[in-house]
């Protein structure tokens, strides 16, 4: 296994190919824990993990919380709506007050891009980015890659199409960085108003035709339309979006026989994907949730475990 020497996990962009593979390889061993009668490992016993979420989350927060508990760590959930943040306390002051409790790792989700990086520069604890603005969502991309590896077994030359609101998607950015480093060919597809002008500089191809974009894809990753981020102003109507970019039953005939269907969740059924496709044989959506636990256990272990090893900052 390759060595991991990072103190923080802030983005996929900064990771090397070898570091990504280290996480994926480590996750394989932690996935086995979920198959045991007693689903516990003592590797983080005595460590305290804090979840600091400034945005709503179900999958990511619960996955990280359960991952930490499975590794025997103590877990503290900070409800921002019921904290001193509502009284005007800054992000750095909030984090320093939390750190004063002698914690080891802060997992942060924030609506502002760059918030985890700022935090990492001002505290001694490790920082894990659980999603920052439109920037990145590293562990979602890692669990997506882990799911692909489990199903396909390789990345070199694999064709992955990401469909939907690329402009607002931190998931898309992290996946493009990671998959490209592993040798996959990434295509993004969606309305022109939802495709960033600089996306090709990241190594992705662009298509505005769903049928063409999925025709030779080994994996199709469908993104949620983020109505809460005013994505709706970028297309005339939900019905029109679904007519052009939904993975509905009719689209199945354009897919390769062994193509995988992915979605980071939560699903808007009938918008990004039909119920039949979401629940069908090609879908690995629930596998992504299961694999997310193993990946986050791996990340927590690599970041928070083995204090005796020399680690370098990821900044």
Secondary structure as GFF3:
##gff-version 3
##sequence-region A 1 315
A	DSSP	alpha_helix	17	31	.	.	.	ID=ss1
A	DSSP	three_ten_helix	32	35	.	.	.	ID=ss2
A	DSSP	beta_strand	48	53	.	.	.	ID=ss3
A	DSSP	alpha_helix	59	70	.	.	.	ID=ss4
A	DSSP	beta_strand	74	79	.	.	.	ID=ss5
A	DSSP	three_ten_helix	80	82	.	.	.	ID=ss6
A	DSSP	three_ten_helix	84	87	.	.	.	ID=ss7
A	DSSP	alpha_helix	91	99	.	.	.	ID=ss8
A	DSSP	beta_strand	105	110	.	.	.	ID=ss9
A	DSSP	alpha_helix	115	122	.	.	.	ID=ss10
A	DSSP	beta_strand	126	132	.	.	.	ID=ss11
A	DSSP	alpha_helix	138	152	.	.	.	ID=ss12
A	DSSP	beta_strand	159	163	.	.	.	ID=ss13
A	DSSP	alpha_helix	170	181	.	.	.	ID=ss14
A	DSSP	beta_strand	185	189	.	.	.	ID=ss15
A	DSSP	three_ten_helix	192	194	.	.	.	ID=ss16
A	DSSP	three_ten_helix	199	202	.	.	.	ID=ss17
A	DSSP	beta_strand	205	207	.	.	.	ID=ss18
A	DSSP	alpha_helix	210	214	.	.	.	ID=ss19
A	DSSP	beta_strand	219	222	.	.	.	ID=ss20
A	DSSP	three_ten_helix	227	229	.	.	.	ID=ss21
A	DSSP	three_ten_helix	231	234	.	.	.	ID=ss22
A	DSSP	alpha_helix	238	245	.	.	.	ID=ss23
A	DSSP	three_ten_helix	249	254	.	.	.	ID=ss24
A	DSSP	beta_strand	260	263	.	.	.	ID=ss25
A	DSSP	alpha_helix	275	278	.	.	.	ID=ss26
A	DSSP	alpha_helix	285	304	.	.	.	ID=ss27
###
